[in-house]
Amino acid sequence: MIATAGFPALGTGVRVLTASEGALAPAVAAVQRELQAIDETCSRFRSDSELAVLNRGSGAPTQVSPLLFAALEAAVRACRMTDGAVDPTMGRGIRLLGYDRDFADLRDGGPVGIIVQPAGGVGVIEMDRRTLTVRIRGGHEIDLGAIAKGLAADRAATAAHAAIREHASFPLEGTPGEGVLVSLGGDLAIAGEAPQDGWPILVTDDHAAPLDGPGQVITLRSGALATSSTTVRRWRQGGVERHHILDPRTGLPAAEYWRTASVVAATCVDANTAATASIVWGEHAISWLREHHLPARLVRLDGAVTYVNGWPVAETVAA
Amino acid sequence: MQPDDLGGRAAARRAGLDLVQGWTWAVAVGAIGLTGVLGIAAADTFHGHQSAAAATTTSSDAGASTTTSGSSEQGGITPQAPADSTFGGGLQPPVVVSGGS
């Protein structure tokens, strides 16, 4: 019997699912603790977050917490993995494009003149693991965006699973009902033993869609699934429509070849990295996903779907 | 000794010196060229190794500072693919949605 709970966090909707009713309470508590830590550390919208302090540092060496250092390392790794298609130094760029506060608070402020700034690349990030010191050169700002969300999902799922195992009813790995799935705005991480047939998931454009909405239903037993889409988080700036996935080469919203990219990987950080990069790359994403053995579902603007690397095709299409 | 004999011997001496100088230049140029060819062949045949310590330190784009990436996978960073058994079976009503946010 799958149990579920939901609450808002990190500017999006969170769902925690456990394979048994008794596991839900300890799982939710653990997830909330992890998300609180991520919010205080990695949020671009909180003036008191560690990331905000680092971005205001004017290039001065700044000592950071192990959590922010880990998030920056994950972001640097994602940038290198994608040859710069997912670049953490786009913080200033997306702020200049008008996405400078929680998405729910965005308004069209009328005509504006902006200077578009391409990403700086990971070369502008200096990190010393021994002293946990970070320096951002060249006036660039960090946006951990998708990476922080993926990292949060991975950490929350792991923490929830550990909390469930500490619970008296689930002392052993593989005990029936000890599995957990954490969804942060549609980016999912799984830990522990899944229900018998796996976790049934609707894959679609918008994570806020109803469970009986259009899309494809798949089941996952392990790993992680992330979806990036240009159909959500769109806003207008000076009468120009923007979306939130920037092309680091130009500093502007990526050209829309795929409207939605969903990728399964071992971790949510990698799934989210690959999904975001797929939107930026367009058609080239197919060969990269094949090369790295990542199952994916890519949806063109007209709704045509491309399945890659063993993503289930026929019998699971819901609508 | 007649003046003609002296002039002929001097000319022969100059010719001999010119010949030696020509051979010296030819050998020097040939040696430099051979060194270059052998160097290129050696570099192409025996690739170097990067130490583990060096693998965690990379040059910045400006070449003026260093960045510790925190990863020893430098140059070969790949995403972690899911397990083969990731996808489950059976048609069930969904319990959660994956979509853009």
Boltz contact constraints between the chains, C-beta under 6 A:
constraints:
  - contact:
      token1: [A, 2]
      token2: [B, 95]
      max_distance: 6.0
  - contact:
      token1: [A, 12]
      token2: [B, 101]
      max_distance: 6.0
  - contact:
      token1: [A, 15]
      token2: [B, 96]
      max_distance: 6.0
  - contact:
      token1: [A, 17]
      token2: [B, 96]
      max_distance: 6.0
  - contact:
      token1: [A, 73]
      token2: [B, 70]
      max_distance: 6.0
  - contact:
      token1: [A, 76]
      token2: [B, 69]
      max_distance: 6.0
  - contact:
      token1: [A, 77]
      token2: [B, 71]
      max_distance: 6.0
  - contact:
      token1: [A, 77]
      token2: [B, 77]
      max_distance: 6.0
  - contact:
      token1: [A, 80]
      token2: [B, 77]
      max_distance: 6.0
  - contact:
      token1: [A, 81]
      token2: [B, 77]
      max_distance: 6.0
  - contact:
      token1: [A, 121]
      token2: [B, 61]
      max_distance: 6.0
  - contact:
      token1: [A, 123]
      token2: [B, 60]
      max_distance: 6.0
  - contact:
      token1: [A, 123]
      token2: [B, 61]
      max_distance: 6.0
  - contact:
      token1: [A, 125]
      token2: [B, 67]
      max_distance: 6.0
  - contact:
      token1: [A, 126]
      token2: [B, 65]
      max_distance: 6.0
  - contact:
      token1: [A, 126]
      token2: [B, 67]
      max_distance: 6.0
  - contact:
      token1: [A, 127]
      token2: [B, 68]
      max_distance: 6.0
  - contact:
      token1: [A, 128]
      token2: [B, 68]
      max_distance: 6.0
  - contact:
      token1: [A, 129]
      token2: [B, 68]
      max_distance: 6.0
  - contact:
      token1: [A, 129]
      token2: [B, 70]
      max_distance: 6.0
  - contact:
      token1: [A, 183]
      token2: [B, 96]
      max_distance: 6.0
  - contact:
      token1: [A, 185]
      token2: [B, 101]
      max_distance: 6.0
  - contact:
      token1: [A, 186]
      token2: [B, 98]
      max_distance: 6.0
  - contact:
      token1: [A, 186]
      token2: [B, 99]
      max_distance: 6.0
  - contact:
      token1: [A, 186]
      token2: [B, 101]
      max_distance: 6.0
  - contact:
      token1: [A, 188]
      token2: [B, 98]
      max_distance: 6.0
  - contact:
      token1: [A, 197]
      token2: [B, 88]
      max_distance: 6.0
  - contact:
      token1: [A, 197]
      token2: [B, 90]
      max_distance: 6.0
  - contact:
      token1: [A, 198]
      token2: [B, 88]
      max_distance: 6.0
  - contact:
      token1: [A, 200]
      token2: [B, 92]
      max_distance: 6.0
  - contact:
      token1: [A, 200]
      token2: [B, 94]
      max_distance: 6.0
  - contact:
      token1: [A, 200]
      token2: [B, 95]
      max_distance: 6.0
  - contact:
      token1: [A, 201]
      token2: [B, 94]
      max_distance: 6.0
  - contact:
      token1: [A, 201]
      token2: [B, 96]
      max_distance: 6.0
  - contact:
      token1: [A, 201]
      token2: [B, 98]
      max_distance: 6.0
  - contact:
      token1: [A, 202]
      token2: [B, 94]
      max_distance: 6.0
  - contact:
      token1: [A, 202]
      token2: [B, 97]
      max_distance: 6.0
  - contact:
      token1: [A, 203]
      token2: [B, 98]
      max_distance: 6.0
  - contact:
      token1: [A, 204]
      token2: [B, 99]
      max_distance: 6.0
  - contact:
      token1: [A, 205]
      token2: [B, 99]
      max_distance: 6.0
  - contact:
      token1: [A, 205]
      token2: [B, 100]
      max_distance: 6.0
  - contact:
      token1: [A, 206]
      token2: [B, 99]
      max_distance: 6.0
  - contact:
      token1: [A, 206]
      token2: [B, 100]
      max_distance: 6.0
  - contact:
      token1: [A, 207]
      token2: [B, 97]
      max_distance: 6.0
  - contact:
      token1: [A, 207]
      token2: [B, 99]
      max_distance: 6.0
  - contact:
      token1: [A, 207]
      token2: [B, 101]
      max_distance: 6.0
  - contact:
      token1: [A, 209]
      token2: [B, 97]
      max_distance: 6.0
  - contact:
      token1: [A, 209]
      token2: [B, 99]
      max_distance: 6.0
  - contact:
      token1: [A, 211]
      token2: [B, 94]
      max_distance: 6.0
  - contact:
      token1: [A, 217]
      token2: [B, 94]
      max_distance: 6.0
  - contact:
      token1: [A, 219]
      token2: [B, 88]
      max_distance: 6.0
  - contact:
      token1: [A, 220]
      token2: [B, 86]
      max_distance: 6.0
  - contact:
      token1: [A, 221]
      token2: [B, 85]
      max_distance: 6.0
  - contact:
      token1: [A, 221]
      token2: [B, 86]
      max_distance: 6.0
  - contact:
      token1: [A, 221]
      token2: [B, 88]
      max_distance: 6.0
  - contact:
      token1: [A, 222]
      token2: [B, 83]
      max_distance: 6.0
  - contact:
      token1: [A, 222]
      token2: [B, 86]
      max_distance: 6.0
  - contact:
      token1: [A, 223]
      token2: [B, 82]
      max_distance: 6.0
  - contact:
      token1: [A, 223]
      token2: [B, 86]
      max_distance: 6.0
  - contact:
      token1: [A, 225]
      token2: [B, 98]
      max_distance: 6.0
  - contact:
      token1: [A, 227]
      token2: [B, 98]
      max_distance: 6.0
  - contact:
      token1: [A, 227]
      token2: [B, 99]
      max_distance: 6.0
  - contact:
      token1: [A, 227]
      token2: [B, 100]
      max_distance: 6.0
  - contact:
      token1: [A, 228]
      token2: [B, 100]
      max_distance: 6.0
  - contact:
      token1: [A, 229]
      token2: [B, 100]
      max_distance: 6.0
  - contact:
      token1: [A, 232]
      token2: [B, 100]
      max_distance: 6.0
  - contact:
      token1: [A, 264]
      token2: [B, 82]
      max_distance: 6.0
  - contact:
      token1: [A, 265]
      token2: [B, 79]
      max_distance: 6.0
  - contact:
      token1: [A, 265]
      token2: [B, 80]
      max_distance: 6.0
  - contact:
      token1: [A, 265]
      token2: [B, 82]
      max_distance: 6.0
  - contact:
      token1: [A, 266]
      token2: [B, 80]
      max_distance: 6.0
  - contact:
      token1: [A, 266]
      token2: [B, 82]
      max_distance: 6.0
  - contact:
      token1: [A, 267]
      token2: [B, 80]
      max_distance: 6.0
  - contact:
      token1: [A, 270]
      token2: [B, 79]
      max_distance: 6.0
  - contact:
      token1: [A, 270]
      token2: [B, 80]
      max_distance: 6.0
  - contact:
      token1: [A, 274]
      token2: [B, 79]
      max_distance: 6.0
  - contact:
      token1: [A, 292]
      token2: [B, 78]
      max_distance: 6.0
  - contact:
      token1: [A, 292]
      token2: [B, 79]
      max_distance: 6.0
  - contact:
      token1: [A, 293]
      token2: [B, 81]
      max_distance: 6.0
  - contact:
      token1: [A, 294]
      token2: [B, 81]
      max_distance: 6.0
  - contact:
      token1: [A, 312]
      token2: [B, 87]
      max_distance: 6.0
